[in-house]
């Protein structure tokens, strides 16, 4: 079964001046991890070869944006 995303919401908080995130900020890799999960790609097991032929994981941070699930 495919994961469905909860759309139409604001995720995250900032300080009262909207200068800094409150809590752990999401980075672009978290968005990619979310998309890979929706596509059914297992980031813990999927690798691609680097320039030397060694297996390399797709992302360093495989944590998806939890609020979207």
N, C-alpha and C positions, 0 to 999 in steps of 0.2 A: 504494500500500500504506500502511496505517496504521501509525504508530509504536506500539510496545508499550513500556510502562514496566516497569522492574525494580522490583517492589514488595518490601516486607518487609525494608527495610534502614535503617540509621541513616546519615544523611548529615551530614558536617561534624564538626568537633572543637572543643573548648573548652580553655582553659587548665586547669591542674590543680585550680583552685578552681571551675571552671564559671562564671566571671564574664564572660569575653570569648571571642569566637570566635578560633580559630587559622586564619589565612588569610583569604581574602575571604569575608565573610558573604553569604548569599543574602538578597535582599529580596523583598517580595511580588510585584514586577514579574517576578522570575525564575520564580516559580511560575506566574504568568499566561502568561509566554512559553512555559513547558513545556506548559500546557494548550492554548494556541493552536496550538502545533506538532503536538500529538496530533490536534487537530481539522482539521489541514491548512491553517491560515491562515498565509500568508506575511507575516510582520511587516515585512519589508524593502520590500514593495510595497503593503500594505494601509493605506489612510488613511480617515479620516472627516472631514467638514467641521466646522470649529470654528464659533463663533457668527458670525464674519464670512465664512464660506463658504470659508475657506482649508483645504487638505488638511492634516490632522494625523495623525501616526503614532499607532498604538494605545498604544505603550509607549516610554518613554525608554530603558529597559534591555531589550534583546531577547534577552539571553543566557538560554537555558533551564538548568534544573538538569541538568547533563551526566551526573551519576551515575545518573540515572533512565533513561538510554537504553542 
